[in-house]
Amino acid sequence: MTASLAPARSAALVLARAVVDGVRHALPEHAPLFGARATEFVASVLEHDGMASALGIAAGADAFREVGVAEYAAGKELDRLSRAYHAAGRCALPVLASLSRRPGAGPGLMDTGVEALLRCSDVLTRLSTAAYRAAHTPSMAELRRDLLKEILSGRQPAKWAGLAAEAGWVPPPRVVAIAAEPGAIRASFGPEVLADLTGEYPHLLVPDDVEIGGVPAGTRAAVGPAVAPAEAAVSLRWARRTLELVRREVIEDGPLVRWSDHLTTHWLFADEVLTTALVARSLAPIAHLPPNERTKLAETLEAMLAARGGAPEIANNLGVHPQTVRNRLRRLRVLFGDRLDDPRERLDLRIALRAELLTPAPEPAKPLTPIRAA
């Protein structure tokens, strides 16, 4: 962005003071570093476009480098600085809104100011990140974990291409994410796989054309959809969602559960409030019945909706006598009436029955232990 499309010098200085104040508030132990020179530096970033002009004021830029070194020396996470800079940018938004309402403010000040603040946060993050990493030569395993985190953050490939080259990872056309249970994970994979098995939620990123059956072992795991590397976070989200449904016994357990094998289940449980409401409305006619009778009628209703023949076919599918099926069908006709002939209602009933079948029954409440008198 050229200077003409960025905030003017006077506005940039006001915004810079707000940004630096926000940084001091977010990083109080480093507040002495952020003086007038740091403010001038931030104003230069806001007023111009990116690193080329910003690095001309080295003294001001050094404050943000020193913070990176200090954070590394204190053993703190690099993400803390990025969060602080973005929070400081948000703190400046009310100031920007006030400036944009002043007489004589350009009509595009709000838009260009927001862009400048976002750009500024990125510049400050890059400076601190470079200094943080320069203070420590990371191992290859650390580089690859950092790369995996960058990819999963949703950043575009241009943002992490350099780190990928440094980590020796060639981005494949498509990848799948694997989410695993924490615990003792035995993993066997080559350099084409990125993994973080150390955290509370272990996960891997695997090229789509790699046989993943033996990648994670010794623990339960789930595989997300195949996506472009830039969309890896989407694959991991669905892998974790699959694993959650396995834990809840909605999806059948297995050593490696694939998202693609349970699309209907994911659809039914994507909005559980909506699904619960559909089940309650569609199956209301049998909701009041005793559990045993309700179960038998629900089974018969599902078989009736799926069958093309009459009572004999339904009886054969259920393994009961045809006359028993005829009695149940008459009962269902009384309860549901004309809804059994309406195609849309029949579809709702089939979906509701499927959802109810997948939902595990609640565990019976454990009896309270009586309190004994002393």
Secondary structure, DSSP 8 states (H G I E B T S, - for coil): --GGGS--HHHHHHHHHHHHHHHHHH-GGGGGG-SHHHHHHHHHHHHS-SHHHHTT-HHHHHHHHHHHHHHHHTT--THHHHHHHHHHHHHTHHHHHHHHTSTT--TTHHHHHHHHHHHHHHHHHHHHHHHHHHTS---HHHHHHHHHHHHHTT--HHHHHHHHHHHT----S-EEEEEE-SS--EE---TT-EEE-SSSS-EEEEETTS--TTSEESS-EEE---B-GGGHHHHHHHHHHHHHHHHTTSS---SEEEGGGGHHHHHHHSSHHHHHHHHHHHTHHHHTS-HHHHHHHHHHHHHHHH-SS-HHHHHHHHTS-HHHHHHHHHHHHHHHGGGGG-HHHHHHHHHHHHHHHHS---------------
